[in-house]
Amino acid sequence: MRLGITIFATVTFVCVGVGFALRSDTSQRRPLAVAATSGRRSLLLKTSGQRPPYQNQASLIYDVAYRTSQPPAMAVAQLCRRVASQSPASDDPIARACGVLGRDPHNAEVLNDLGVSLARQRKYGDAIIAYRLALAANSGLPQIETNLGIAYFRAGDFHAAIAPFRRAIALDPANLQAQTLLGMSFYGTQDYNQAANELAKVAESQPGNTKLLFVLAECYLWSHQSRKTLQVFQQIENTQPDSAAAYMLLGQALDALGRYTQAIQEFQKAASAAPSAPNVHFVLGYLYWKQRRFNEAAREFRRELAANPGNAEARAYLGDIRYRRGDLGAGHQLLAKAFAEGAHIRLVYLDLGIIDTRLEKYHAAVAELREAVALDPTQTDAHYRLALAYKGAGNAAAADRELQTIKEMEEENRAVTQRAVMKPSSVH
């Protein structure tokens, strides 16, 4: 089980020359793998899961225009009619641009200016169309490619942003703005390994950019490159020696390397530096919990809840500790409340299932333990507990199936171990 936490400090990464910031908000939890939480990842650059705003009737105009050798005047006219009607003033930059395009619809510079004006009004779909039309008129302008990438990026379509940023870099290898945003686009798609590769190039030219180093270190960590995380941390420590966020980042890396005692020491430093920061006490408690130091773990979970009452995972782990100490009623109450608050994690389902089995509430236990199995079917404990619940509910066939599953898993584990032991002897 690996540690999963939130870097609590708001890390504002100012993209060079763009004038906007990307935030890692305190409300967004980032498990690294099978973690203290549910194991789900959330984007630092959040998307709604809905279609981008430009995938509407306007995109059809772009599709027609972009597939021709030159942008058709009709496509430009349609775009201008739509956007100019919302900017009727003659001195408005959108109206002025459309006035020029009415006479010269193939003017790439003016189409780019139109895209910039639309993007400033957050009309990213129309801005994308304007940039595409500009590139169809003149495909050799790296700034238009960069602007197109930014529009996709701001619209939340990080995958689409990658190609224009790459083209911009190919046209101008010194384009630091495009290089930075290319890395952040990979970050947005959760391709942390590629994000690290791209952002490392920027970091080489900006060794003192601590905000960039934080993002780079997180990418290394989330792509399981813990040793590189430690190397970047040394750079961060040189500029921010008493940063609680840096202590937490180092603690994550040490935990991933299995150096738990040192990880605890770093989170203790973080808790001292920022005692009310979200998750700092939760993670420290979780590290104690992993080492079965339940008194210390409970203390930290209570401190987390005192500072951040909405931390459902901290409440869930407190419930687990109460259950382990034999207080089934208090444990069940805390776990149920944590579930109601959104802690839909394996620990909650497993513990509630065990408690309900002991209370002879077998049907409730079956439902809870099936969820625990679904979240991680590789763990035999949930299968065994589910077999007991099925047996209590009178479903002997289902109980036998779970026991057979455990037997097959154990046989497979023994086979894997045997192959691993025998492998060196086959080397001559």
N, C-alpha and C positions, 0 to 999 in steps of 0.2 A: 504494500500500500504506500503510495507516494503522496507527498504533501500537495495540497491544492489551496491556494490563497488568493487574495487580492492585494496587489501593491496599493496601499491605502492612499499614498500621496497622489494628488492630482498631477500627473505628468503631462505638461503641456509641451507638445512638440511643434515648434513653429517652423513650418515649411518655408524654405528660403524663397523670398520674393513673392509669396502667394498671399500672405496677409490673413491666414486663418490658422486655427490650431486644432490639433487632434488631442483628445483627452482620454486618459484612463481614469474613469470616474470611480469614486469610492464605492458606488453601489453595484459595481460589476465584478462578480467573482470569477476567478480564473483558475479552475482546477488544472493541474499539469497532466495528470493521467488518472488512474483509479485513485481517487483522492478522498479527503475527509468529507467532501460534499458529494453531489450526485454523479460526478464524472462528466457532466456536460460542459462544453466550452461556450463562452460568450464572446462576441466580438468587442474589442475596444472601439472599433468603428462600427457601430451598430447599424444593421439594416432591418427593414420592417418585414422582409420576407415577401413583400408584394412586388409586382412588376414595376420597373423603373418608370418615372413619370413620362418619359419620352416615347414609351411604347404605346402610342395611341394613334389617332388619325394623322397627326403631324409626321409620325415616322414614315408613313407611306409616301409623303412628299419627298423625304430624304431618300427613300429607297429608289424612287424613280430617278431622282437627280444624280445620285451617286453612281448609278450604273451606266451613265452616259459619259462620253469623253469630256464634255463641258457641261456646266450646270445649266439646265434649260431655264430660259427666262420665266416660264410659267411657274416653275417651282419657287424661284426667288420671289415672284410677284405674290404667290399664295402665302408665303411666309411673311412677307412684309404687310400684306393686308391684315393678317391675323394679329401681328404684334403692334403695328402702327395704330390700329383701332383702339388699343389700350394706352397709347401715348400720343394723344391728338395734338399736343403743343408743337408748334413748328420748330421751336428751339430745343426740343427734346432730342438727345443723341440718337435714340432709336428712329425717331421720325426723320432726322437729318440723314442718317445712314440709308434709310429706305428711299429717301428722295434721290440720293445719288444712284442707288441700285436700280431705280426706275429707269435711269438713263444708261447705266452701265452694269447690267446684272452679273457680269463676269469679273467684277473688281474684287480680287481676293483680299486686299487690304481692308476695304470697307466691309466686306462680309465678316472678316475677323473682328473689326471694331463693333459690328452689330452683335456678334456673339459675346464679346466682352460686356457690352451694355446689358444684354439679356441675362448674362450670368450674375451681374451685380444685383439684378432684381430677383435672383434665384429662379429664373425661368430656364432651368438647365436643359429641358427637352428642346426648346426652341434654340438655345445657344448651341447645342450639339448639332442641330441641323445647319445652322449658319456656319459653324466651323467645317462641317463636312463639305458644304458647298464651296467654301473658300479653298479647301484642299483639292477639290476637284478642279478648281480653276488654276491653282498653283500648289503642287504637292511638295515643293522644295523648301518650305518655310518651317523651320523647327519650332518657332514660337506658336504657330497655329496648332501644330501637333501637341505641344505642351498644353495649350489652352483647351484643346479637345479632351485630353486626358484629365485635366482638372475638372471639367464639366461632368464627365462620367464619374469621377471620384466624388465630387460633391453630391451627385445624384444617388450615390450609394452603390453604383455598379462598378466594383473594384476590378472584376475580371475584365470588363470592357476597357478600363483605363490603362491596362498594362500595355496593350499594343501601341497606342499613340505615344506613350512615354518612351517606349523602346525605339520607335521611329525617330522621335525627337533627339534621343541620345545618339543614334546612328548618324543623324545629320549634323549634330554638334556634340561631340564627346565631352566637352567642357560644361555642358548644361547641368549644373549642380541641382537646379530646381527639379528638372525632370528625373534625375537620378534619385533624389530624395523621395519624390512622390512615387516612383516606381517601387522602391522598397516598401513604402507605406501601403501601396496597393496590394502587394503580396501579403503584407501584414493583415490587411482587411479581408483577404480571402483565406486567412489562417494557414497560408503556406509559410510558416515561420523560418524554415531552413532557407528558402529563396529570399525571403525578406532580409534575413541576416546577411546573406551574400551581398545583396545590393546596398544595404545600409552601411556595411563595413567599408565599402568604397568611399562613402561620404565621410565616415568617421576618420579615415586616414587623412583627409584634408582639413578636418575640424576636430583635432584631438581634445580641444578644451570645451566642446559642446556637450555639457553634462546631460541635457535633456535627450539628445540623440543617443548618448551612451546608455541611458536607462532603457530606451526602447530596444537598442541593439542587444543589451544584456538579457532583456525579457525574451527576445527572439531566440537567442542561444539557449536559454533555459527551456522554453517551450518546444524547441526542436531537439531536446535531450543532449545538448552540448554543454554539460555542466562545467567542464574545465575551462572552456572559453568564457563562460559566464564569470568565473572567478577572475580570469585575466582582465575582463572589462571592469569588474568591480574594483580592482586595484587602481584603475584609472579614475573611477568615480571617487574613490576614497581620497585620492590626492587633492581633489577639488572640494569635496563635501565630506570631511572626515566624521562629522557627527550627525549625518543624515539618517533618520529613522527608516526612510524608504530604502536606503542603501543597505542598512543592517538586515532588513527583511529580504532584500534581494539576495544577499550573501547567504542568509539562513536557508532560503529555498535551494540554492545551489548545493550547500553542504548536506541538506537533507537528501537531495537527489543522489549524492555520492555516498550516502549511508553513514555520514559522519554526524550522527544525531546529537551527541553531546555538544559539539561545536555549534550545531544549528540552534540548539536551545540557548546557548550563550549569546548568539547574535540576536535572537528574538527577545531575550531579556534586555539587551541594550536598546532595542527598538522600543520596547515597552517603557523603559525609563525615559527615553528621549521624547516619546509621544504617547503617553498613557491612555489617552482617549481616542486614539486613531482607530478607525474601523478595522477589525480582524486581527490586530496585533496580539491581543490577549487570547482570541480564539485559536490562532495558530500555535501560540505557545502552549495553550492547554491541550491542543491536539497532539503536539509532540510529547508532552508528558503522558497523555493517554496511551499513545503507542507503546510507551515504556512501562505501562501499567502502574504509573505513579498517580493513582487516582485522586488522592487528597490534593496534590498540587494542581492536577488537571481541573478538578472541580473549582478550585479557587480562581483559576484563570478564566474559566467559562463564566463564573459569576461576575468577575470584573468586566468581561466583555459585555454581558447583558446590562450591567450598570451603566456602561458608557454608550452602548448601542442596543437598546431593548428589542430592536427588530431582528436581531441575528438569530434566526430560527435554528441554524445548525448548532450554535452554542447551547441552546436549550435542549436540542436532541441529545447531545453528548452528556449533558447533565442528567437527562433522563436515563441514559444508558448506565451511568455510574450508579444512580439510585437503584436501578434494577439489579445490577451486579452485586450490590450490597444487601439484596434481599427485600428491599422495599418495593414490592410489585405495584402497589397502588400509586405511590408518588411517582415511580418511574413511568407507569402507563400514562398518568396525567400529563407529565412533562412531554413525553413522546407524542401524545395525541395533540397537544397544543402546538408543538413544533411542526407536526404534519399540517395542521390547519393554517399555520403561518407560511407554508411553502417548502418545508424541508422534506421533499419527497425523495429521500435517499435510502440506500439499501439498509443502513443501520436502523432506521426507523421501522421499516417494514419487518426486518428480522426480529428486532426486540419486541415489537408489538405482537408478532406471531408467537414468539416464545411465551410471553406473558399470558396471552389469551389461551394458549394451550394449557398452561398450568392452571388457569382459571376455568378450564373445561369449556371455553367458548370456541369450540373446534371449527365451526364454519367460518367465523371471523378470522381465526388463525390461518385456515387454509388460504383464504383470499389474500391475506397479508404476506404469507410466506411464498405464495406463487409470484407476487410482485418482487420479492427479494431474489428469487431464482431468476426471474426475467432480467433483472438489472445486472446480475453476474452469475450466469449458469455454471461457471467453472469452480465455484466454491461448494464443497461437499456439505458444509454445515447447514446451509439453507435446505438442501435436498433432504438431509436427515431429519431436520425439524419439520419439514413438510410431510415426510412419511409418518411421523408421530401424530401430526394433526389429522392427516387422512385416516389413520387408524382410529383415533378418538372419534372421528365423525362417522365411523362405520364403513369407510370405503377401503376395504382391504386390498382390492386390486390396484388402486392408485398408490397406496402405500408401498406395495410390492414393486411397482414400476420405479418409484423413487429410490428404493433400496437397490434395485438392479442398476439404476443409473450410477449410483455411488460405486458399486462393485466394478462397473466398466471403467469409470474414471480412475479408480485406484489401480486397476490392471494396466491402463494406459500409462499412468504415472510410473509404475514399476518398469514397464517396457522402455520408456524414455530414459529412466535412470540407468537401466542395464545397457542401453545403447551408448550412453555417455561414458560409462565405465569401460566398455569394451573398445571404444573408438581408438584410444592410444595404442592398444596392442596390435591394431591393424597397420600401423605405420612401421615400415621397415627402413 
